[in-house]
C-alpha cells in the first residue's frame, strides 16, 4: 500500500514549543505499522512557529513569496526532526523537489518532507506526493475532528461532515484568504491535484492516534473527501 500522511504543524508546534512527545508517538505508530512494503510519505507542516517567522518577515518588509520561502524552511526543519525521530525507518534526507521525492521513495523507507515551493500549502504538497507515488490513501491530520460546516473553534453550532466532495470543499474555501502561512483546510492547488489524480483523502483529529491508526488500516473515521 502506498500512503501519504499529512502531519499538521498545528499539532506539533503550539504555545511557543515543539510537541516532541507527540512526534515520538507518531514515530512509534508509523514504525510499528510500516512493514517496508509500499511507499509511505509523511508531509509535515510549519505550525505556529512558521506563522511567527512569516509575521516577522512581513514586518521587515518581505513580499509574499519570501514569506512562503521562510515558512518552507520551517516545515523542512520540522520534517528533519520527524525523520530523526523515526530513525532507521525513514530516509534522513529531506526532499526539496518532486524529483528528489521520486529518488527517495523507492527503497522501502518512509520519506519525510516539508514544503516545496512558494504558493503551495503543505496539503498541496501532500496531494502532489500522493499523485507521484499513486497513493491509495491520503490522510490529513488536523487539530479538530475533521471537516465541519463552519469553523468549530469559533462556531459552537458547527457540525461535522462525515463525507464531502472536492467540489463542495472548493465552494467552502473559495472566499477564504490564502496568504503565506494561512491556508484554510485546503488550497485550490491541492483540490486541483486531487481531482486530477482521483485521490480520496481523509481529514481527522491528529491528536487521536487511534483514529490515525484506523485510517491507515482503511477504517472509516473523520471526514471522507471524495473526488
C-alpha positions as CSV (number, residue, x, y, z in Angstrom):
1,X,0.0,0.0,0.0
2,X,1.2,3.5,-0.9
3,X,0.2,6.1,1.7
4,X,0.7,9.8,2.4
5,X,0.2,11.2,5.9
6,X,0.0,15.0,6.2
7,X,1.0,15.9,9.8
8,X,-0.4,19.3,10.7
9,X,2.1,21.8,12.0
10,X,-0.6,23.0,14.4
11,X,-0.3,19.6,16.2
12,X,3.4,19.6,16.7
13,X,4.1,23.3,17.4
14,X,1.9,25.4,19.6
15,X,2.2,27.8,22.5
16,X,5.8,28.5,21.5
17,X,7.1,25.0,21.8
18,X,7.6,21.8,19.7
19,X,5.5,18.9,21.0
20,X,8.3,16.3,20.7
21,X,6.3,13.8,22.7
22,X,3.5,13.8,20.1
23,X,6.2,13.4,17.3
24,X,7.6,10.5,19.2
25,X,4.2,8.9,19.4
26,X,3.7,9.3,15.7
27,X,7.1,7.8,15.0
28,X,6.3,4.8,17.2
29,X,3.0,4.3,15.5
30,X,4.4,4.6,12.0
31,X,7.4,2.3,12.7
32,X,5.0,-0.3,14.1
33,X,2.6,-0.2,11.1
34,X,5.1,0.2,8.3
35,X,6.4,-3.2,7.1
36,X,8.8,-1.9,4.4
37,X,6.3,-2.7,1.7
38,X,4.9,0.1,-0.4
39,X,5.8,3.8,-0.4
40,X,4.9,5.9,2.7
41,X,5.4,9.6,2.8
42,X,4.9,12.0,5.8
43,X,4.5,15.7,5.0
44,X,5.0,17.9,7.9
45,X,3.5,21.4,8.3
46,X,5.0,24.5,9.8
47,X,2.5,25.4,12.5
48,X,2.7,28.3,14.9
49,X,6.5,28.6,14.6
50,X,6.2,29.1,10.8
51,X,3.4,31.7,11.4
52,X,5.7,33.7,13.7
53,X,8.5,33.7,11.2
54,X,6.1,34.8,8.4
55,X,4.8,37.6,10.6
56,X,8.3,38.7,11.3
57,X,9.3,38.6,7.6
58,X,6.2,40.7,6.8
59,X,7.1,43.2,9.5
60,X,10.6,43.5,7.9
61,X,9.0,44.3,4.5
62,X,9.3,40.9,2.9
63,X,7.0,40.1,-0.1
64,X,4.6,37.1,0.0
65,X,7.0,34.9,-2.0
66,X,9.7,35.4,0.5
67,X,7.3,34.8,3.4
68,X,6.4,31.5,1.8
69,X,10.1,30.7,1.4
70,X,10.6,31.4,5.1
71,X,7.7,29.1,6.1
72,X,9.0,26.3,3.8
73,X,12.3,26.4,5.7
74,X,10.5,25.9,8.9
75,X,8.4,22.9,7.5
76,X,11.7,21.3,6.4
77,X,13.2,21.8,9.9
78,X,10.1,20.1,11.4
79,X,10.4,17.3,8.8
80,X,14.1,16.8,9.7
81,X,13.1,16.4,13.4
82,X,10.4,13.9,12.4
83,X,12.8,11.9,10.3
84,X,15.4,11.8,13.1
85,X,12.6,10.6,15.4
86,X,11.8,7.8,13.0
87,X,15.4,6.8,12.8
88,X,16.3,3.9,10.6
89,X,12.7,3.5,9.5
90,X,13.0,6.8,7.5
91,X,15.1,8.4,4.9
92,X,17.2,11.0,6.7
93,X,17.4,13.3,3.6
94,X,14.5,15.7,3.2
95,X,13.4,16.1,-0.4
96,X,13.1,19.6,-1.7
97,X,11.5,18.7,-5.1
98,X,9.3,16.0,-6.6
99,X,12.4,14.7,-8.4
100,X,14.2,14.1,-5.1
101,X,11.0,12.6,-3.8
102,X,10.9,10.1,-6.6
103,X,14.6,9.2,-5.9
104,X,13.9,8.6,-2.2
105,X,10.6,6.8,-2.3
106,X,11.9,3.6,-3.7
107,X,13.8,1.6,-1.2
108,X,11.2,0.6,1.5
109,X,11.8,3.5,3.8
110,X,9.4,6.3,4.9
111,X,10.1,9.6,3.3
112,X,9.5,12.7,5.4
113,X,9.2,16.1,3.8
114,X,8.1,19.7,4.3
115,X,7.2,22.4,1.8
116,X,8.4,22.5,-1.8
117,X,7.8,25.9,-3.3
118,X,6.0,29.3,-2.8
119,X,2.3,29.3,-3.3
120,X,1.7,25.8,-2.0
121,X,0.3,24.7,1.3
122,X,1.6,21.5,2.8
123,X,-1.7,20.0,2.0
124,X,-1.0,20.7,-1.7
125,X,2.5,19.1,-1.2
126,X,0.8,16.1,0.3
127,X,-1.6,15.9,-2.7
128,X,1.4,16.1,-5.0
129,X,3.3,13.4,-3.1
130,X,0.2,11.2,-3.3
131,X,0.0,11.7,-7.0
132,X,3.7,11.0,-7.5
133,X,3.5,7.6,-5.7
134,X,0.0,6.8,-6.8
135,X,-1.1,6.6,-3.2
136,X,-4.2,4.6,-2.3
137,X,-4.8,6.8,0.7
138,X,-4.1,10.4,1.7
139,X,-4.6,11.2,5.4
140,X,-4.7,14.8,6.5
141,X,-4.4,15.4,10.3
142,X,-5.9,18.5,11.9
143,X,-6.5,19.8,15.4
144,X,-10.2,19.2,15.1
145,X,-12.3,16.1,14.3
146,X,-12.4,16.5,10.5
147,X,-14.3,18.9,8.3
148,X,-17.2,20.9,9.7
149,X,-20.0,23.0,8.3
150,X,-18.1,26.0,9.7
151,X,-15.0,26.6,11.9
152,X,-15.8,24.6,15.1
153,X,-13.2,26.7,17.0
154,X,-15.4,29.8,16.7
155,X,-18.9,28.5,15.9
156,X,-20.3,26.2,18.6
157,X,-23.1,25.2,16.2
158,X,-20.7,23.8,13.6
159,X,-21.5,20.2,12.6
160,X,-19.0,17.5,11.5
161,X,-19.4,16.3,7.9
162,X,-18.9,12.5,7.5
163,X,-18.3,12.9,3.8
164,X,-17.8,15.8,1.4
165,X,-16.9,16.1,-2.3
166,X,-13.9,18.1,-3.6
167,X,-16.4,20.4,-5.4
168,X,-18.2,21.1,-2.2
169,X,-15.0,21.7,-0.4
170,X,-13.9,24.1,-3.1
171,X,-17.0,26.1,-2.5
172,X,-16.5,26.1,1.2
173,X,-13.0,27.7,1.0
174,X,-13.5,29.8,-2.1
175,X,-13.9,33.1,-0.2
176,X,-11.3,32.5,2.4
177,X,-8.0,34.3,2.2
178,X,-5.0,32.2,1.1
179,X,-1.7,34.0,2.0
180,X,1.6,32.8,3.2
181,X,1.3,30.8,6.3
182,X,-2.5,30.9,6.3
183,X,-4.1,28.2,4.1
184,X,-7.5,27.2,5.3
185,X,-8.2,23.4,5.3
186,X,-7.0,23.0,1.8
187,X,-5.9,25.3,-1.1
188,X,-7.1,25.5,-4.7
189,X,-3.9,23.7,-5.9
190,X,-4.5,20.8,-3.6
191,X,-8.1,20.5,-4.8
192,X,-7.0,20.5,-8.4
193,X,-4.4,17.8,-7.9
194,X,-6.8,15.6,-6.0
195,X,-9.4,16.0,-8.7
196,X,-7.0,15.3,-11.5
197,X,-5.5,12.2,-9.7
198,X,-8.8,10.9,-8.4
199,X,-7.3,10.5,-4.9
200,X,-9.6,10.0,-1.9
201,X,-8.4,11.5,1.3
202,X,-9.5,11.6,5.0
203,X,-9.4,14.5,7.4
204,X,-9.3,13.6,11.1
205,X,-8.1,14.7,14.5
206,X,-4.4,14.1,14.6
207,X,-4.3,14.1,18.4
208,X,-6.3,10.8,18.4
209,X,-3.6,8.4,17.3
210,X,-6.1,5.5,17.5
211,X,-8.1,7.2,14.7
212,X,-4.9,7.8,12.7
213,X,-4.2,4.1,13.0
214,X,-7.7,3.2,11.9
215,X,-7.4,5.5,8.9
216,X,-4.1,3.9,7.9
217,X,-5.7,0.5,8.2
218,X,-8.6,1.6,6.0
219,X,-11.3,2.0,8.6
220,X,-13.8,4.9,8.4
221,X,-13.0,7.8,10.7
222,X,-13.2,11.6,10.4
223,X,-14.3,13.1,7.2
224,X,-14.0,11.3,3.9
225,X,-13.2,13.6,0.9
226,X,-14.2,12.1,-2.4
227,X,-13.1,13.2,-5.9
